[in-house]
């Protein structure tokens, strides 16, 4: 009888099963992180587009109160920006709502509401 000891077939199978479970969990988690990263990038670009559009509105005369839809391109991707301008409850203010979404779906990735002075907007 030799003193050499190795792993039994059962021990090897248990180790492989544990490794397979851990590898599967790691692959699922990394796929989830990559999916969330793309969504985060869309929300960030949506916020930038909305902020840029609000800055443009404050620098130039806006269209009449109502809705306007704009098609924009940022980072090589097509975006839809829906602008809603209406009179605010406070005299001299306009309420501006900006909804930004990707052209590929109907989901809104960013929503911003702000108020601008009617005098600033009417310049």
C-alpha positions in Angstrom: 0.0 0.0 0.0 1.5 3.3 -1.1 1.3 6.6 0.9 0.3 8.5 -2.2 -3.1 10.1 -2.0 -5.1 11.8 -4.8 -8.5 13.1 -5.2 -11.4 10.7 -5.6 -13.8 11.0 -8.5 -16.5 12.3 -6.2 -14.2 15.1 -4.8 -13.3 16.2 -8.4 -17.0 16.2 -9.4 -18.0 18.3 -6.4 -15.1 20.8 -7.0 -16.2 21.1 -10.7 -19.8 21.7 -9.7 -18.8 24.4 -7.2 -16.6 26.0 -9.9 -19.4 25.8 -12.5 -21.9 27.5 -10.1 -19.4 30.3 -9.3 -18.5 30.9 -12.9 -22.2 31.0 -13.9 -22.9 33.6 -11.1 -19.9 35.7 -12.2 -21.0 35.7 -15.8 -24.6 36.6 -14.9 -23.4 39.5 -12.7 -21.0 40.8 -15.3 -23.7 40.8 -17.9 -26.0 42.7 -15.5 -23.3 45.3 -14.8 -22.7 45.8 -18.6 -26.4 46.3 -19.2 -26.6 48.8 -16.4 -23.6 50.7 -17.7 -25.3 51.2 -21.1 -28.5 52.5 -19.3 -26.4 54.8 -17.2 -24.7 56.2 -20.3 -28.1 56.9 -21.9 -29.3 58.7 -18.8 -26.2 60.8 -18.6 -26.4 61.8 -22.3 -30.1 62.6 -21.8 -29.3 64.9 -19.0 -26.6 66.7 -21.1 -29.0 67.1 -24.0 -31.8 68.5 -21.7 -29.4 70.9 -20.0 -28.0 72.1 -23.3 -31.5 72.7 -24.7 -32.5 74.7 -21.6 -29.4 76.8 -21.9 -30.3 77.5 -25.6 -33.9 78.4 -24.6 -32.6 81.0 -22.1 -30.4 82.6 -24.8 -32.9 82.8 -27.7 -36.6 83.5 -28.1 -38.6 80.3 -27.7 -41.4 79.1 -29.9 -44.9 79.8 -28.8 -46.1 77.8 -25.8 -46.9 74.3 -26.8 -45.1 71.1 -27.7 -42.2 70.7 -30.1 -40.3 67.5 -30.9 -36.6 67.7 -32.0 -34.4 65.0 -33.5 -30.8 65.3 -32.3 -27.6 63.3 -32.7 -25.1 62.8 -29.9 -22.3 60.3 -29.7 -23.3 58.9 -33.1 -26.8 58.0 -31.7 -30.2 59.4 -32.6 -32.2 61.1 -29.8 -35.7 62.5 -29.5 -36.2 65.6 -27.4 -39.8 66.6 -26.6 -40.1 70.2 -25.3 -43.3 71.4 -23.6 -43.6 75.1 -22.8 -46.5 76.5 -20.9 -47.3 79.5 -18.7 -46.6 78.9 -15.1 -49.0 79.7 -12.3 -46.7 82.6 -11.3 -47.0 85.6 -13.7 -43.8 86.2 -15.8 -42.6 82.6 -15.7 -42.7 79.9 -18.2 -42.6 76.2 -17.2 -40.4 74.2 -19.5 -40.5 70.4 -19.5 -37.9 68.4 -21.5 -38.2 64.7 -22.2 -35.3 62.9 -23.8 -35.4 59.5 -25.3 -33.6 57.3 -27.8 -35.1 56.9 -31.2 -34.8 53.2 -30.9 -37.6 52.9 -28.3 -40.3 54.9 -26.6 -38.6 55.0 -23.1 -37.8 58.3 -21.6 -34.2 58.3 -20.3 -34.3 61.8 -18.8 -37.0 64.2 -17.7 -36.3 67.8 -16.6 -38.7 70.5 -15.6 -37.5 74.1 -15.1 -38.9 77.6 -15.1 -37.6 80.5 -17.1 -38.5 84.2 -16.8 -40.7 85.2 -19.6 -38.6 88.3 -20.1 -35.4 86.3 -20.5 -37.1 83.9 -22.9 -38.6 86.8 -25.0 -35.3 88.4 -25.7 
